[in-house]
């Protein structure tokens, strides 16, 4: 009920039978001997990964898991790539904080530890992974997560791969960079971080299912599939007969129109979301008013209808494109006359979508992060006082762990071996003894989720929840609906809100309702849905729920068990909490734009909303941990999770931040070059039979070739020699450091060989020799990729308007409880009647009353 405009506790309208059984009568999920103060249960996780999977245990460890590094006496991986003053890897240091180190010398010691572990995570070389069936025979409750380049089976399962070749395989490189240059990766390697983070999602889901069934299972992660998320929505275009996205520097292409996002400032660069339509056009109008006030454009240009301008690019081709170019020139003239700080400050005042392009080295000086207490300061015996990325969420009741530094080699061997069995295995064993089914229930079966998020980060998160059994109800405004409906490609050329390819993919498996939350009646329905829900995920500008009178305290009175996840760019507090925008702005402010591009050109920026592709893999494990904390609470209380996307995303640049805080170095973009590997590039190839005159699918024939080891270089020299491009002896005998000094000569030889072959021919010859390589693939190539088809990545599902569409599967596979989605995202308000009547129990009079009040559109 409503009193004075604020919602207060009233009688429940939700039928009791619609509450999850575990909420009606909460079952103990922990033995009485187990207690914990962190969010996640104290799962014992054996970590056998190197840099290719370490992000998995880093995320789970920060939430409360007991991570045990299983190391040999040589401590392999501690000296990987960029190093601190004592030779310790910066990346290793960042990702191993808070872990324990246990040194073993033979396989039997490992198997003894397996018998008492909750999970084991590995990132093996092709063909060298542990056998899940053997591990399961020792410990039926074990979750075994494998992170590899292409997955554990399929035609590419044994292919050699590195960050660059994975980016080439995943469409990510194809749509990143300058039109007139090679497809591009982000200089700070990202592929394995995405793979590891999806490993955290899969491991958390499998552990939650284990705690309900007693049985473990295998979690299979493909780095290719994980990295494909960074190409969304372009990655799903060709599967739905829509033209593939193409790369363009510092912006996006709307067919052949370059929409520029990156502009020079007096002291660097800024990113601006220069788009149109009902949602963003009003911000562009404010930008042009500002440009006009400072005298950089005339009245006519400033006064254009920027909401409808996107359509005019097609309906008025004689005039609108020239106006677009004039607007970009005027914006560039204005931004170049001001500093980044002045532009950002004024943009905040005017509510313009603009953010500074910061380098990773600058992030520790951003006052907002400091005021939120984001940075950890760790005393390291060799490095001294180290400032490093810290807690990436601020929960209201159970904080993330304080991690400290990484462990010394073997520091915990004796303690780990003395207490080898996880206390959580007792309850799993009891469930198995009672005859439980390994395949039931699904990991999130019975979980009820209310979703009011927009565009990418939130919908990616709730889509994963739906994939694995949760019931998700998505709420949109009847007039101001999810902005994802207005872009991202249209089915059969239909650009209407119910035909959006990206919306249909992001929201597959969800029910959809419309509520006008600017009305009192609409907010009352939302609160009834809050009573129904276990989890509420929202992405409003911080303070919006409070302004409506339905902040967390009010909602918790209605449903004390509620877990409210508030996701925003910069968090719910701090000087920039009100900073609203999209993931391209967060990508600029967190360092990704600075790290993407060619050193002789302005930042190209990663494709679209990069931080939106990173953060869902933090939010899903976070929600699993919050459910654990609620299960463990004697009163079953939920909590409020303040999740800042920028703070989570910076963890994918932790190495570059530490380069500054530890070594004083300033990382920046290097094109496709690498500081440690050579050759390491994209090489142009023969286009073969591609259609050169097709304006929608122009040929883009490149192949990524990398020598990560000296053996790779020796093998490449043999391939080049056999192909008529002999490598001179003085080059062939060089190690990596020597080759980096003569990179131009090496690229000329490798490039000459590649130019005489199609990408497929080059890829086949190199992989046959065990050399990391992959053809550059866009959406068309990925849709035809036999590896992705082997893994069932493309799902044909029901569509409310066009019967069928193709969506992507999750980027992880669970062996016992796989994902299951049969329908695309809902049409606008498709499930209004079913939700209002069947879920909330409203009668005809109540539904009519809401319609008359304008609450449901």
Secondary structure, DSSP 8 states (H G I E B T S, - for coil): -EETTEE------S-GGGS-HHHHS----S-TT---SSSS---EEEEE--TTTHHHHHHHHHHT-EEEEEE-TT-TTTT-SSB-TTS-BHHHHHHSBT-EEEE--SHHHHHHHHTT-SEEEE---TT----HHHHHHH-TT-EEEEEESS-SSSTTTT----HHHHHHHTTTTTTSS-TTS-----SS--HHHHHHHHHHHHHHHHHHHHHHHS---EEEEEHHHHHHGGGTTGGGTGGGT-------TTEEEETTEEEE-EEEETTEEEEE----HHHHHHHHHHHHHHHHHTTSS-HHHHTS-TTTHHHHHHH-TTTHHHHHHHHHHHHHHHHTTS-HHHHHHHHHHHT--EEE---GGGGGG-HHHHHTT--EEEEETTTEEEEE----EEESSS------SB--TTTTHHHHHHT-S-TTHHHHHHHHHTT--TT-S-TTTT-EEEE---TTHHHHHHHHHHHTT-EEEEEE-SSS--GGGGSS-BGGG--STTSBHHHHHHTTT-EEEE--TTSHHHHHHHHHHHHH-SEEEE---TTHHHHTT--HHHHHHH-TT-EEEEEESS-SSSTTTT----HHHHHHHTTTTTTSS-TTS-----SS-HHHHHHHHHHHHHHHHHHHHHHHSTT----EEEEEHHHHHGGGGHHHHHHHHHH-------TT--SS-SSEEEEE---TT--TT-SSS----EEEEE--SHHHHHHHHHHHHHTT----HHHHT--HHHHHTTHHHHHHHHHHHHHTS-HHHHHHHHHHTT--EEE---HHHHHH-HHHHHTT-EEEEEETTTEEEEEE--SEEESSS-----B----TTTTHHHIIIIIT---HHHHHHHHHTTS--
